[in-house]
Amino acid sequence: MKKSGTMKKMLTYYKPYMRVFWTDMFFATLSAAVALIIPLVVRYVTYNLVYREPAEILHQAAYIAIGLFALVAVDCYSKFYICNYGHVMGAKIEYDMRAEIFAHYQKLSFSFYDDQKVGQLMSRITTDLFDISELMHHGPENIILSVIKIAGALIILVNINPMLAVAAFAILPFMLIYAFVLNKKMRLAFKQNRVKIADINAQIEDNLSGIRVVKSFANEEIENRKFKQGNDGFLAAKKNSYFYMGSYQAGLGAFTTLIQVSVILTGTVLIAKGSVDVSDLVTFMLYISVFTDPVRTLIDFTEQFQNGYTGFERFQEILAVHPDIEDKKDAVELKDVKGDITFENVSFQYEENTEKVLNHISLNVPAGAYMALVGSSGAGKSTLCSLIPRFYDVTGGAVKIDGKDVRDLTLKSLRDHIGIVQQDVYLFVGTVFDNIRYGKPDATREEVIEAAKNANAHEFIMSLPNGYETDIGQRGIKLSGGQKQRLSIARVFLKNPPILIFDEATSALDNESEKVVQDSLEKLAKNRTTFVIAHRLSTIKNAEKIIVLSEDGIEESGTHEELMDRKGTYEKLYNMQFHK
């Protein structure tokens, strides 16, 4: 998106808050007007009252005092409104943007997250959005304050003395050229900062998530070196951006000082010639302050603009990512599911110009069948099952449920009818009760307890310190592997889907836990179409049909006994596990 398009898009976020926005601009204008009026009062006093009688001066002073206090009151409330309601407006815009990008994250498919780092995605929804909201609030008011003060000062100064005005503003074009050149370089430098800090966030997230692995291998020093490399890169990027920022601020600071020097020297010459009164020169010097303050504000605003604008560009980059898996316009809901699943000449590859993971797979799984998938690592077992809920879309052929192509169904209705139990169980921060009810957010407490009983989890839950209200920690760290797996099974029991996928659900468990979990899985699988991806072949001996996948497709299929009698790949895999 071009810069003009990006700015137009940014401005659309003001739309719900236009009343507050224009009120904020009104009070910014009032505050700028007060700053312009006060030097005029000084000029009036020094020019008109100095040579009058003391009584008359005191009489006039009373009115001047009333006027000045009124101006102070107006300026005070104006700044209160700008700081309070203006900031709230910025916070609401940040709220809207955060909700938008979070909702967009939920729409993106697995293929997007396969190539992303969590820390970088978090950076776009936290640091970037804060900087954007600061820009959205302070940007317009800083501009209006600065423009009014500079334009107002120019008009007033020209009316007081054109020669001094020329002296004051002659340097302005050079200042603007300097600012334009440095601005462009700063923008690129600050964008690089964003990339580097996102990399650091990703590295921190990766380290903290795997802190137990780090400590178990005593590799703290390695992690420190890895972090130092990223931190050094960020520091180098910061140094580069601060070099340009320092050049920018120092240059513009020098220009503003030169304006004062120019006015002082010109004023001295004009006083010597009798062309300027001392009162006019004093007024001019006061206005130079009024004029240079907004310039300094713009200097400070530049960094804010670079941070906010580059943050918004990164925000837009994510929103521009189109979900590669979404509902068709005429997608229909999946209803009255029997559970017949058909793979019709299915092929799949993760990216173009890469080898196919699945190649012309044709398979029919009747409703209620218990189907096991075995094969070497990389044969495509998990990938095949991931095509059913459309975590990925086939690159050839079709996957059908009850004769309907899954691509013609709404994603929500499709996934509502599929339950998945994985080897790597993910539990959310919260209580046991919250994690089970995730399978059916509107479930009653009785339904949650019944699901836990069906998953053989109720007994161990009741032995926890607070039962179902026990906090299980980050990713269920306070529970054993078997306990976590039973909670995930309870979650699926509560969901009560007609189609199940068990992705090596017991391979990481000890023998005792495996038996308990296996009993729960078999109870859950009863009368449901079930796919079991098996690592331990002992768990699938009773499967109605076993499919042996290889890189070339379906190599063998049949019951355990049939495949053992065939003395092919399955028999070799089985003997490797049990007759070493």
N, C-alpha and C positions, 0 to 999 in steps of 0.2 A: 504494500500500500504506500502510495506517495505521501510526502509530508503533509500536503494540503488535505489529502483524504484522511490522514491520521488526525489532524487537528479538528476537522469537521466531525469525525466520529467522537472525539473527546468532548466536544461541545454538546453533543446530544445528551450526555449524562446530566446536564443542568436542567433538562426539560421538566422533571417533576418538581423542581425547587425554584422555579423562575420568580415566584413572589419574594422568597427570601433573597434570591440573587440580586434582584433589582433594588430591594430595600438596602441590602449590603452596599451596593454601588452608590445609592443615594447618600448613605451616611459617610462613605468614603469621600464623596464629593464635598459634603459639608465639612469634614475634617480638613480637606485640602484648602477649602475656602477660608477657614479660620486661620490656617497657617499663612495665607496670602494677605489677610486683613490686618493682622497684628503689626507688621512693619509699616503699614500705612498710618496706623495710629501713632507710631513712634515719629513718623515724618510730620504728621499734623502737630504733635506736641513740640517738636524741635523747630518747626517752621513757623507756626502761628502763635504759640503761647509763650515762647521764651522772653519776648520783649513786652509782655503785657503786665498789668498791675497784679500783685500777689493775690488780692481778693478775687479778681476775675479768673486768675489761673486756678485757684482752689475751687471756685464755682464750676468751672469747666471740668475740673478733675473729678468732681462727683459724678457727672454724667459719663465721663470716660470710664470710671471705675465700674459703674453699672453695666455699661456696654461690654467691658472686658470680662467681667464675671459671667455675663450671659454667654459670651463666646466660649469661655472655659467650660461652662455647663454643657453647651452644645457639643463641644469637642469631646468632653468626657463621655457622654452617652453614645456619641458616634463610635468612639473607639471600643466601648463596652459591647455595642451591638456587633461590630465587626469581629471582635475577638470571640464573643460567645456564640451568637447565632451563626456567624460565618463559619466558625469551626464545626458546629453541629451539622451544617449543610455539607461540609467536606467529609465529615464522618459518615453521613448518610449515603453520600456518593460512593465512598469506600465500601460501605455495607452492600450497596447494590452491585458493585463490581465484584466483590468477593463472592456474593451469592451466584452471580452469573458464571464466573470462572469455575466455581466448585460444581455447579450443575453441569457445566460443560465437561469437566473431568469425569463425571459419572457416565456421560454418553460415549466417551472414547473407548475403543475396544482394546483387547489384550495386545494386539500388534503395536499399538501406540506405546503402551507401558513397557513392552519388551525392550524398547530403545531409549527409555527415559530413566533418570535418576530421581528418586523421591525428594532428595534435598533441593534439587533445582526446581521441581514443581512447587515445593513448599515456599521457596523464595519468591515465586511469582504471586503467591496468594497472601504473603505477609509483608515483607520489606518493600516490594515493588508497589503494592497497593497503598501502603502508608504514604510513600513519597508522592504518589499520584494524587491522593486526597489533599495533601499539603499544597500541591501545585494548584489543584482545582479551587481551593479556598483562597490562598494568598495571591495567586497569579492575577486574576482580574482586578482585585482591589489595589494591589501594588501598581499595576499598570495605570488604573484610573487616577490614583493619588499622584503618581509621578507625572503623568501627562498634564493633569490640571495644574500642578505646581509649576512645572516647567513652562507650560504655555501661558499661565497666568502671570508668572514672574516676567516673562518676555514682554507681554503686552504692557504691564505696569512700568517696567524699566524703560521701554521705548518712549512711553509718555512722559517719564520724568526727565530723561536725557538720552537722546538717540546715540550720541557718541559713546557714552559709557555702556549702553546696551550692545553696540557693535563690539566694543572691547570685551564684553562678557561672553558674547555668543560666537565670536569669530573662531574660537577653538573647537566649538561643538562639532563641525563636520569631521575634523580629524579624529575626534573621540569616537564618533559613530563608525568610521571606517576601521579603526583599531578594534572596536568591539565586535564588528561583523567577522573579521578575520579570525580572531581568537575564539569567538563563539563556536564556529564550525569545528575547530580542533578540539575544544572542550567537549563537545557533544560526542564525538567519536571516542574520546578517552573515557568519558563516564559510561558509555555503553559497554566498553571493555571491562570496566569495574563490575558492572552487573553480572557479566558472564563469570568473572573470577569468584565473586562472592557466592554465586549459585554453586560453583564447583566445590567451594569449601563447605557449604551447607550439605551438599551431597556426600562429601567425604566424612563429615561429622556424623551424619545420619547412619551411614554405612558402618562406621566404627562403633557407635553406641549400640546399634542393633546387634552387632556381633561381638560385644565386649567379652562375653564368656568364652568365645573361641580365642580371642586375643589373649586373655589371661591364661587359658589352658595351655597355650603354646608359648607362654611367656614372651610374647612378641610386642610388648609395649614400645620398645625402642624402634622397631620397624614401623609401627603405626605413627610414632612421633616423626620419623623421617619422611614418611609419606605425606603427613600433614604439613610438615615444614616446606616441602616442595610446593604444595598448593598455596600455602600461606605466603611463601616467597613470591609466587606469581601474582598474588593479589597485591602484595606490597609494591611490586614493580609497577603494576597497573595504576595503583594509587599515586605513586611518585610521579608518573607520567601525567596524570590528570591534574595533580596539584602544581606541577610545573606550569601548565597552561593557565590554571586558575590564579596562581601567583603572578604570572605575567599579566593576566587580565586585570586583576585588582590593583596591582602596583601601577600599571599603565594608566588606568582610569583615575586612580587616586592622584597621580601626577597631573593629569589633565585638569581635574577639578581645582587643584592648588594653583595651576597656571592661570585658571580663570580669575581667581582672587588676585593673583599677582598682576595680571593684565589690568584689572579694574583699579587697583591701588595706584599703579604707575600712570595710567591714563587719567585718573581722577586728580592726581597730584599736578600733572601738567595743566589740566583744565582749570583747576583752582588758581594756579599761578596766572593763568590768562584771564581769570574772572568769568569763565564760562559756566562754572558749577559752584553751587553753594555747598558749604560743609554739611548741612542737613541732608542734601541730596546724596552726597557721598556716603554718609552714615546709613541712609536708607538703602542705598545700593549694596553696601556690605551686608546688611541684614538680609536682603533678598538673595545675595549670593549664597548665603547659608540655606535659605529656602530652596534655592535652585540646586545646590550641590547635594543636599540631603536625599532627594529622590534619585539622584544619580547613584549615590551610594546604595540606596535601596535596590536599585536595578542591578547593581554589582552583586549584592547578596542574593537577589532573586535569580541571577543567572545559574548559580549552582543548583538551586531548587528546581529551576526549569529543566536543567539537564537531567537531574535525577528523576523528576516526575515524568518528563517526556520519554526518556529511554525506558523507564519502567512501563509506561503505557504502550510503547512499541512492543515490548516483550509480552505484555498482557494481550495485545492484539494478535501476536504470533500464535499464541495458544488457541484463542478463539477462532483463528483462521484454519486451524486443523479440523478438517471435516471428518466426522465419524465414518469409518469405512464399513461399519456394520450398523444399520439402522432400519427402522420400519419402512416398508414400501408405502406409497401413497394409498394403495388399495389393500393393505395388509389386513387380514382377518384374525379374530381371536380364536385360539385353540380351545375347543370345548368338548365335553363328553369324551375324554381321552380313553381309548382302549389300551394303547401302548404298542401297537405294531410299528416296528421301525425297520426301514429299508434303506440300504446304501446302494445306489444305482450307479455303477461305473465311476466311483468317487476317486478323484485325484486331488492332491493338495501340496502346495509349496508355500513356504513362509514369505519369500520375496521373489521377485522376478530374477531370472538368471541364476537361480540356485537350484540344487537338485530337489526333485519331488520327494516329499516325506511319505506320501501315499500315492499309489499308482494303480488306477483302475480297479478299485475295490468294489465288489458286489456282494451284498450280504443281506439276508432277511432274518429279522428277529421277531418271532411272533409275540403277541401280547402275553405278559406274565412269564416269559421265558427267563431262565437264569443262564446268561452267557458269560463265559470267561475268556479273557484275552491274555495270551502269553507271548513271549518272544524276547529276543535280545534287546538291549538298550538301543534306542534310536530307531526301532522298527516302526514306530508310529502308533503305539497303543493308546497313549494319552491324547495324542492329536486326533485320532479317530473318534474318541469319545467327546472331545472338545467341539467337534463339528455338530453334535446333536443340539446343544443349547446355543449354537451359533457364537461361541467365543471367537471362532474364526469361521470364515466362509469358504466353502469348497472352491477350488479353482477349476474343477471339472466334475461333471456328473451332478447328482442331487442326493440329499438326505431327506427322507420323508417320514412323517409320523402319521399313522392311520391314512396313508395315501396323500397327505398334504405336504408339499415342499416346505421345509422349515423357513425358507426365505420369503414365503408368502404369508407367514404368521407374524403377529405382533410379538416383539421380543419379550414383553412382560408376561403375556399369557403363555408363551412357550416355556420360559424359565420358571414360571410358577408351577409347572407340572413336572419339573425335573429336580431331583434331589441329588446332591453330590457330597460324598464323604472322601476326603483326601488324606494322603499320608501326612502332609504338612498342615496340621490343623491351625486355623487362625481363629483366635478368640479375642474379642474386643475388651478394652479396659472397662471394668464394671463388675457387676455381680454375676453369680451363677444364673440367677433367674433371668437377668437381662440377656445373657448370651443364649440361653435356650429359647427364650421368646423371640429372638431374632428370626427364627423360622416362621413365626406367625405373630406379627407385632400386636395384633388385637386379641391374642389368646388370653384366656382367664388363668388364674393361678392353678385351678384344678387341672386344666388342660396341660399346663407346663409340668406339673407333678406327674401326671399320667404318662407323658412323653418320656420323662426321666426314668420312670419305673420300667417302661418298655425297653429302654436302652441300658438297663441294669446299672443305672447311675444314682437312683434315689438313695440307696443305702450309704454310699460314700459321701453323697452331698449332705445328708443329715449328720454325718460325723464331723463335718467342717465346723469351725467356731461359730458361725452365724447361719448355718444351713444354706438355704437358697439365697440369702442376702450376703453371703461371704464375698468379699472383694478378691478377685482372682489374680490381680496384678497385670502388668503389661504382657499381652499375648498369653495369659494364663500361666505365668511363670511359677505360681505357687502350687500348681497341680502337676501330677505325674503324667507321663505320656498316655497311659491307658485311661486316666481320668479325663484328660482333655479330649481324647478320641470319643469317649462315651458321651461327653457333652455335645460334641458335633453330631453324633448319631441321634441324640435326643432332639436336637434342633431339626433334623430331617424328619424324625418321627412326627414332630409337631406340624411340620409343613405338610406331611401326608401326600407326597406326590405319587403318581402312577408309574413314573420312570425313575430308576436309580442308577447312579454311577459310583462305583467304589474304586477309587484310584490308589491301589496299593495301600489300602487303609490300615493294614495290620503289620506291614513289613518292618516298621521301626519299633515294634513292641516286643517285650520279653514274652516267654512262653505262657506264663500265667495270665498276663494282661491280654495276650492274643486270644486265648480261649474265651475269656469273658466278652471281649469285643466281637469275636467271630460269632458267638451266640447271639449277640445283639444285632449284628448285621444280617444273619440268616432270618431272624424274627422280622426285621424290617423289610427284607426282600420278599417275604411271602406274598404271593398274588400280585407282584409288581414286576414290570419288565426291568431286568437288572443286568447291568454290565459290570463285570469285575475284572479290573486290571490286576493281575496277580504276579507277585514276586516269589512268594512261598507257594509252591505248587500243591502242598498238602492242604491248603485252604480251599482248593477248587475241585477236589476229587469228585464231589457230588454234583458238579455243574451239569446241566442238561446238555450243554454243548461247549466245547473248548475250541477256540480259534487260535492257531499259531501264526503269528505275523512275522514276516521277514522284510527285508528291503525290497523284495520282489513282489510283495503282496501277501495274500493268504496262502500259506504253504501247506497247512493241514487243518482239518476240522473233524470233530467227532467227540465222543465221550472219552473219559479217562481210559477206560478199558480198551476202547477201539484204537486210541492213539498209541497206547503201550504195545498192543499187538502189532501195530504197523511198523514198529521199530524205526521210527523216523526222528525228526528233530525233537518232538515232544519227549520221546523216550530218553533221548540223550540229555535233555535239560533236566528231566526228573531224576535220572540216575546220577547226574552231577551233584544234585542236592542231597540225595539220600544214600548214595553208595560211593562216597569218596574214598 
